[in-house]
Amino acid sequence: MNTGVKITAYAAALAATFGAAYGVGTGVGPVEEPKKAGHGEHAAAPAPSKSAAADGHAGHEEGAAANTPGTAAANTPGGLQVSEGGYTLAMETPVPTAGKSVLKFSVKDPAGKKVTAFTTEHGKELHFIVASRDLNTFRHLHPVKAADGTWSVAADLPAAGGYKAFADFKPAAPGAQGITLGVDLSVPGAYAPKPLPAVAPTATVDGYQVRLGGTLNPGKAGELRLTVTKAGKPVTDLEPYLGAYGHLVALRAGDLAYLHVHPNEGGPGPDVSFTATAPSAGTYRLFLDFQHEGKVRTAAFTVTAGTTGAGSATGGKTPAPAAGEATHDAGGHAHG
């Protein structure tokens, strides 16, 4: 039985979803309704750690004193600021083009110099994610760092519209905590926002079915259980990816507040368990990365938290999952 590690993110109220870019959701799914009576390397990677705290990632969600370089600001939602604790995410390609392009950026320290030393977490010095404002497109990329601290990565942004890029890292400085910075990107051209994919209990990607269960409650820890099957049979030989059997990113619809969690203790499937606290009531988009047979795939879900009937938003009926695909390429894996 899995032992949970509480990973908490703080955030403000939900804003309305806006922006757009073409991207088709792989699948969507709900979590169970909160009780009314109650108040993410490849196959060669090392074995997953037993907990987020043990593997050094817990600092991303717990926060620390503000205004101290290398620490997360208390009560500040992840990814909502371009600068925090003296560190700034600086995009050198702030206006990417639709389609394939190369994104370049750096992290600057309080003196305005590019940071070159980072702490390796989950096999990477820095995790870089790009999502469309309508949360239909998701890219988890693996940039390469030059000697001067400039990062670069190939990205495929499918269409014009609004995007947000997130850099999740921990500076190699005494007392530093994990930081998640976010910056807006705009791909020029005509666009229209896509609706958020509907709530549904399962996602389908490359012949795999992933079912989401559990609870997501604002201000209260709950377990999310994701079960992976293929052709109706449980997948019991998931492979380590970034030091764990699953990698989960949650983005809040509207402002794209960022919650990055890793699994509770457990085996290589079919269940991957997470303990998470919703920072507020509202709608979230969950992106689960899992690796099997040497390939990383992404299953996506739309969930609600803190709303009466959240777990039965489809009225007991399961809508067909939205069409979509998840791929893995030289720049990382992608959903969209």
FENFEN-V770638 format. One record per run of one state. SS is the DSSP state (helix for helix, strand for strand, loop for the rest). FROM is the first residue (numbers start at 1). LEN is the number of residues. Records with the same first field share a line. If there is no record, write none. Layout:
SS: FROM-LEN + FROM-LEN
//
This chain:
loop: 1-6 + 9-18 + 29-3 + 33-26 + 63-1 + 65-8 + 74-4 + 79-4 + 85-2 + 92-7 + 109-5 + 115-3 + 119-2 + 122-2 + 125-1 + 133-5 + 142-2 + 146-5 + 158-3 + 170-1 + 172-7 + 188-14 + 206-2 + 216-1 + 219-1 + 221-1 + 231-2 + 235-4 + 240-1 + 242-2 + 245-2 + 253-5 + 263-8 + 279-3 + 293-2 + 306-4 + 313-13 + 330-2 + 336-1
strand: 7-2 + 27-2 + 32-1 + 64-1 + 73-1 + 78-1 + 83-2 + 87-5 + 99-10 + 114-1 + 118-1 + 121-1 + 124-1 + 126-7 + 138-4 + 144-2 + 151-7 + 161-9 + 171-1 + 179-9 + 202-4 + 208-8 + 217-2 + 220-1 + 222-9 + 233-2 + 239-1 + 241-1 + 244-1 + 247-6 + 258-5 + 271-8 + 282-11 + 295-11 + 326-4 + 332-4
helix: 59-4 + 310-3
//
